[in-house]
Amino acid sequence: MLSLLLINKCIKVGESSGQKPTDFITIMSKLSEKQIKGQFDQITNPGRLLAQAFMENLDKNRFPVPILDKHRVKLSEKIPGDSTYLPATYARFNRDDYTIIQSPTKQNVVDFWRMVWQDGCKLIVSVIESTNISDSDASKCYPYWPQKVNKSIDIANGRFTVKLSRKKEEKGYIVYELIVSTHEEHEGTSEGNTSKNPKDDAPGSAAGTGEPDDTATPRKIFLLHLNEWNESKWPDIDGIASCVAFLHRKWKQTVIQATDDYVPPVVIQGHAAINRSCAIWVMANLVKQVEQKECFDVEHLMRSLIRIRPGALTHRTVFFAKFAIAYRLASMLGWSSPSVRSYR
């Protein structure tokens, strides 16, 4: 069985084996094309699927990518007729929670913001290209946040208001600072997200009850938009790595500011909620390993995600770009010095 995990560098009990970035590059450079293809096929092979809610709500999914019952996001019904289903998956790794979700449509954009509000989310990452956002073309992502500073959009006749207070363009991504408010009572606890203690939840599901503060209080949310990543082309490795590093810094601030044991999930939005969005999940977790210089285990992260999100990695360009992004992150954080460009 082919594996990148040839050198055990993790010493913490319960964590996966890993390797130094330099060892990783050495091993990767020696693999044949047949071995690389074999590894891709082996890692991306799905297991048994239990997805009854997904099957009952096929019309609410942009793409028929299964949402496992065990890990799906369940919305509380605040207003009669509210849907409890949306195409989103809670994806946990080592107590840290994420939500991976498909691009909102005109019909379910309110459900997107219901989820964000319900779980008290403070960070959103969008990997949809700017050219794939439209309020008139149903095949594209519905614009769920304003693009111009000081402009607002109302969702579902004012049920939610989203205002853009600041916008900063970085290399390869844009940072939006949003102010979100709602005009209803606090939605309370998610049906599938009920414990404040992450130890009480099954791996892969979010833990928490959402923010306990006054519903009338607007909330600040940062949205990071990787607006130029075409999954069919080799991406801007530096731009994506910089975005992930920025996300990590903001996530650490969220942890510090948490008033109890609950840290809200980071929302990762992709058109089909596979490939690029899943690559961000892998990198967001990997950067924590890199920062602590404990292990470098891209393969283990991918396998962990596929158990939660079937079909997470189907595009070979994105699959292998993740390794390049991972090595670039290691270089940026001082764990390795050679440039990733030498190994493309």
Buried (B, 14 or more C-beta within 10 A) or exposed (E): EEEBBEBEBBEEEEBBBBBBBBBBBBBBEEBEEEEBEBBBEEBBEEEEEEBEBBEEBEEBBBEEBBBBBBBBBBBBEBEEEEBBBBBBBBBBBBEBBBBBBBBBBEEBBBBBBBBBBBBBBBBBBBBBBEEBBEEEEEEBBBBBBBBEEEEBBEBBEEBBBBBBBEBEEEEBBBBBBBBBBBEBEBBEBBBBBBBBEBEEBEBBBBBBBBBEEEBEEEBEBBBBBBBBBEBEEEBBBBBBBBBBBBBBEBBEEBEEEBEEEBBBBBBBBBBBBBBBBBBBBBBBBBBBBBBEBBBBBBBBBBBBBBBBBBBBBBBEEBBBBBBBBBBBBBBBBEBBEEEBEEBE
